[in-house]
């Protein structure tokens, strides 16, 4: 069985419930916020020592956690499925338009309007640019792993889902750094190009290579071995993410205790983006005549983010204590409940969609 067929058979199975860790991700993130803040206050020297474990401006414990976070997700991506894009070229066109020409720029606009102006009196003045940078990083990284879950929950076409993820990830390797640099520059935020390019190599290029080598080795041993391995290493991503968040909030704790409203305010532009991008992609697919099973994964990948990459890059560029790191974590906090609501909406609106 070829890898696209393997993915198709897996995703075409009866819709499974979302995984335990994924379903309650917002709860785990909330617990990590509490644990990180408490540990940071009780053991400040320990976390200060962890923060100093750096080489070439890369924190080594966090770098390891980020690889554990990202690699299992990228193993799921089959770049051999890229030829499938021609089967639904209109849906792919909508996906690319929303992900690369609408989402990052609309988030930059929202961040400028809300964070730097409307909410500015309620936020720490010294962190405004950093919050904007974090929101831009979040929007510039299209979802990779979780979109497979959202697609299954909406009956999305499995090969289309696989091909759009493979295409987005291929583009991300090349376009992520220039796009982030452009939007940070437009927002008048200094672009540390050397650090940005290093982050792309560390957190995109190398993990993609490692993941694809591991994928090839596992598939050579047969589909059952591949599925068994993915079931074992899949939870590693969530656990590594949660460990990273504990570290981050240990450093951010004092600032959060002083201004807890920050998290609520940063959630506003992220939520607007989720519902705006999903609605836009959903409507555009209907307008160009695509099927509901194509519109759903197209809309869902446009609404969600590769937040693991965003967190990693924010920490690499601006550090643990930065508003950028905090802004990306807010994206993790609200992603699952917001996306489950989008899933419910597209499922309930199937009749409206198909009457066009």
C-alpha atoms as one frame of an Amber mdcrd trajectory, in Angstrom:
protein
   0.000   0.000   0.000   1.486   3.382  -0.987   1.769   6.138   1.595  -1.023
   8.301   0.059  -3.271   5.243   0.028  -2.253   4.509   3.601  -3.201   8.028
   4.647  -6.439   7.858   2.689  -7.506   4.581   4.262  -6.667   5.884   7.709
  -8.532   9.162   7.271 -11.487   7.608   5.470 -12.251   5.376   8.468 -15.218
   6.212  10.722 -14.691   9.557  12.370 -12.782   9.027  15.609 -13.208  11.221
  18.622 -10.457  13.764  18.943  -7.609  12.395  21.034  -7.690  12.828  24.812
  -4.681  15.137  24.963  -5.811  17.158  21.953  -9.397  17.561  23.192  -8.272
  18.976  26.521  -5.235  20.852  25.226  -6.562  24.165  26.556  -6.936  22.586
  30.007  -3.358  21.293  29.948  -2.103  24.691  28.812  -4.018  26.335  31.664
  -2.440  23.922  34.147   0.984  24.647  32.652   0.394  28.360  33.140  -0.339
  27.792  36.822   2.502  25.287  37.296   5.020  27.446  35.452   4.142  30.598
  37.362   4.294  28.794  40.719   7.562  27.013  39.953   9.100  30.234  38.665
   8.295  31.949  41.958   9.417  29.039  44.149  12.547  27.991  42.204  13.821
  31.132  40.455  17.477  30.011  40.516  16.684  26.723  38.793  14.895  28.413
  35.907  17.525  31.124  35.689  20.116  28.381  35.242  17.982  26.716  32.543
  17.674  30.056  30.769  21.464  30.374  30.696  22.013  26.987  29.018  22.591
  28.491  25.587  24.845  27.955  22.617  24.887  30.444  19.721  21.798  32.163
  21.233  19.839  28.875  21.182  18.565  27.554  24.503  19.595  23.888  24.433
  16.823  22.363  26.637  14.167  24.231  24.678  15.777  23.353  21.337  15.591
  19.653  22.246  11.964  19.967  23.396  11.035  21.742  20.180  12.491  18.978
  18.011  10.541  16.408  20.049   7.500  18.632  19.532   7.791  19.116  15.776
   9.366  15.959  14.318   6.502  13.525  15.155   4.059  15.894  13.448   6.168
  16.183  10.316   6.506  12.390  10.069   2.780  12.374   9.178   3.392  14.586
   6.138   3.834  12.739   2.842   5.534  15.038   0.333   4.909  12.314  -2.248
   1.246  13.390  -2.155   2.056  16.707  -3.850   0.906  15.345  -7.222  -2.601
  15.065  -5.749  -2.984  18.865  -5.813  -4.072  18.743  -9.444  -7.201  16.757
  -8.517  -8.749  19.764  -6.759  -6.806  22.719  -8.082  -9.518  25.231  -7.174
  -9.568  24.118  -3.545  -5.767  24.214  -3.410  -5.880  27.706  -4.910  -8.227
  28.868  -2.142  -5.998  27.275   0.504  -2.869  28.975  -0.808  -4.610  32.331
  -1.221  -5.964  32.376   2.336  -2.833  30.925   3.982  -0.206  33.014   2.248
  -1.891  36.154   0.889  -4.638  36.877   3.426  -3.918  35.393   6.833  -0.435
  36.814   7.613  -1.273  40.301   6.310  -4.684  40.493   7.998  -3.096  39.432
  11.293  -0.455  42.140  10.928  -3.267  44.637  10.341  -5.270  43.389  13.340
  -2.180  43.415  15.558  -1.399  46.992  14.540  -5.002  48.128  15.011  -5.784
  46.325  18.266  -2.473  45.825  20.083  -0.628  48.983  19.107  -3.661  51.267
  19.239  -6.988  50.140  20.737  -5.573  47.944  23.528  -2.286  49.814  23.960
  -3.295  51.671  27.176  -4.027  48.311  28.851  -0.800  46.571  27.788   2.847
  47.037  28.867   4.211  49.723  26.544   7.643  48.091  26.310   6.143  44.855
  24.954   3.754  46.167  22.292   6.092  45.497  19.360   6.926  42.081  20.774
   3.240  41.119  21.033   2.739  42.152  17.408   5.754  40.058  16.362   4.350
  37.000  18.153   0.960  37.350  16.464   2.650  37.660  13.061   4.723  34.519
  13.716   1.559  32.666  14.666  -0.248  33.639  11.451   2.727  32.964   9.173
   2.857  29.240   9.984  -0.056  27.208   8.511  -1.270  24.213  10.518   0.431
  20.866   9.896  -0.655  18.121  12.295  -3.944  19.140  13.854  -5.557  19.782
  10.456  -5.683  15.999   9.957  -7.821  15.769  13.097 -10.109  18.631  12.042
 -10.465  17.123   8.559 -11.519  13.734   9.926 -14.108  15.361  12.180 -15.719
  17.057   9.169 -15.488  14.167   6.692 -12.840  15.975   4.666 -11.288  14.400
   1.582  -8.179  12.590   2.927  -5.946  12.943  -0.135  -6.803  16.613  -0.503
  -5.966  17.191   3.159  -2.673  15.364   2.772  -1.728  17.197  -0.421  -2.529
  20.683   0.926  -0.472  20.024   4.059   2.463  18.767   1.975   2.241  21.799
  -0.320   1.966  24.273   2.561   4.949  22.735   4.329   6.994  22.831   1.114
   6.215  26.533   0.722   6.895  27.203   4.403  10.490  25.987   4.108  11.133
  28.734   1.538   8.632  31.477   2.383   8.429  31.570   6.179  11.542  33.681
   6.817  10.968  36.239   4.006   7.293  36.612   4.929   8.005  37.113   8.632
  10.815  39.518   7.804   8.564  41.520   5.478   5.698  41.803   7.975   7.978
  42.664  10.883   9.567  45.325   8.705   6.171  46.744   7.713   5.311  46.837
  11.422   8.549  48.788  12.075   9.992  45.944  14.162  13.708  45.268  13.819
  14.316  42.013  11.965  17.187  39.907  13.398  17.820  38.200  10.059  20.654
  35.947  11.221  18.562  34.640  14.118  15.476  34.306  11.909  17.316  32.255
   9.297  18.914  30.138  12.032  15.445  29.479  13.457  14.169  28.382  10.034
  17.059  25.933   9.650  16.727  24.618  13.218  12.947  24.442  13.438  11.846
  23.781   9.839  14.597  22.484   7.555  16.343  20.046   9.914  13.099  18.676
  11.463  11.620  18.152   7.969  14.693  16.174   6.887  14.780  14.100  10.092
  11.034  13.430   9.925  11.101  12.329   6.303  14.052  10.004   6.894  12.217
   8.480   9.855   9.019   8.207   7.808  10.818   6.381   5.010  12.482   3.952
   7.434   9.191   3.163   9.165   7.238   2.704   5.923   9.907   0.334   4.610
   9.002  -1.922   7.543   5.326  -1.916   6.591   2.139   0.090   7.264   1.485
  -1.650  10.581   4.917  -0.707  11.915   4.361   2.863  10.755   0.949   3.109
  12.453   2.260   1.553  15.666   5.226   3.917  15.766   3.019   6.955  15.138
   0.696   5.904  17.965   3.711   5.747  20.289   5.502   8.950  19.297   2.402
  11.063  18.650   1.905  12.016  22.344   5.534  13.132  22.549   4.623  16.324
  20.683   2.003  17.365  23.220   4.179  16.440  26.206   7.157  18.387  24.825
   4.889  21.348  24.113   3.560  21.315  27.671   7.068  21.088  29.127   8.105
  24.067  26.995   5.106  26.031  28.241   6.003  25.340  31.882   9.456  26.775
  31.219   8.040  29.758  29.357   5.535  30.649  32.066   8.168  30.221  34.760
   9.948  33.116  33.050   6.771  35.052  32.217   5.085  34.549  35.601   5.909
  37.850  37.234   4.731  39.885  34.235   1.486  37.871  33.993   0.720  38.265
  37.699   1.066  42.016  37.312  -1.184  42.194  34.207  -3.392  39.081  33.784
  -5.585  40.966  31.286  -2.793  40.619  28.701  -3.788  37.045  27.786  -7.425
  38.015  27.231  -6.503  40.972  25.025  -4.058  38.941  22.922  -6.742  36.307
  22.379  -9.004  38.820  20.596  -7.063  39.178  17.289  -6.360  35.436  17.251
 -10.049  34.570  17.573 -10.989  37.093  14.895  -8.451  35.451  12.595  -9.781
  31.938  13.234 -13.356  32.829  12.307 -12.514  35.271   9.509 -10.124  32.937
   7.665 -12.279  29.838   8.043 -15.361  31.712   6.818 -13.475  33.236   3.880
 -11.989  29.912   2.717 -15.309  28.106   3.223 -17.204  30.680   1.156 -14.547
  30.888  -1.573 -14.599  27.120  -2.070 -18.380  27.278  -2.443 -18.037  30.167
  -4.895 -15.589  28.262  -7.125 -17.709  25.091  -7.073 -15.670  22.787  -4.834
 -17.287  19.981  -2.826 -18.005  20.242   0.896 -15.375  17.554   1.598 -12.784
  19.853   0.009 -14.054  23.108   1.497 -13.842  21.779   5.067 -10.106  20.950
   5.230  -9.353  24.037   3.119 -11.198  26.254   5.602  -9.742  24.531   8.650
  -6.091  24.771   7.603  -6.627  28.475   6.974  -8.037  28.973  10.458  -5.481
  27.020  12.508  -1.752  27.500  13.034   1.469  25.534  13.307   1.732  26.947
  16.817   4.643  24.696  17.783   6.793  26.374  15.124   5.510  29.819  16.136
   6.404  29.210  19.800   9.847  27.905  18.841  10.632  30.822  16.549   9.338
  33.424  19.024  11.578  32.026  21.755  14.531  31.828  19.367  14.096  35.382
  18.070  12.987  37.253  21.168  13.580  34.984  24.194  11.544  33.385  26.961
  10.688  36.682  28.602   9.332  38.264  25.433   5.794  39.309  24.653   6.221
  37.459  21.343   6.608  34.127  23.128   3.577  34.870  25.288   1.447  35.846
  22.262   2.180  32.549  20.504   1.265  30.612  23.640  -2.108  32.369  23.767
  -2.663  30.842  20.320  -2.066  27.387  21.802  -4.471  28.139  24.644  -7.468
  28.982  22.468  -6.855  26.886  19.353  -8.706  23.684  20.282 -11.984  25.196
  21.584 -12.076  27.694  18.714 -11.413  25.040  16.073 -13.962  22.642  17.549
 -16.516  25.433  17.166 -15.496  25.908  13.511 -15.809  22.129  12.967 -19.324
  22.246  14.396 -20.297  25.167  12.165 -19.076  23.602   8.902 -20.742  20.302
   9.763 -24.081  21.954  10.526 -23.953  24.160   7.434 -23.421  21.289   4.970
 -26.996  21.640   3.691 -26.512  25.347   3.006 -23.196  24.657   1.289 -24.538
  21.949  -1.013 -27.641  23.876  -2.074 -25.493  26.268  -4.111
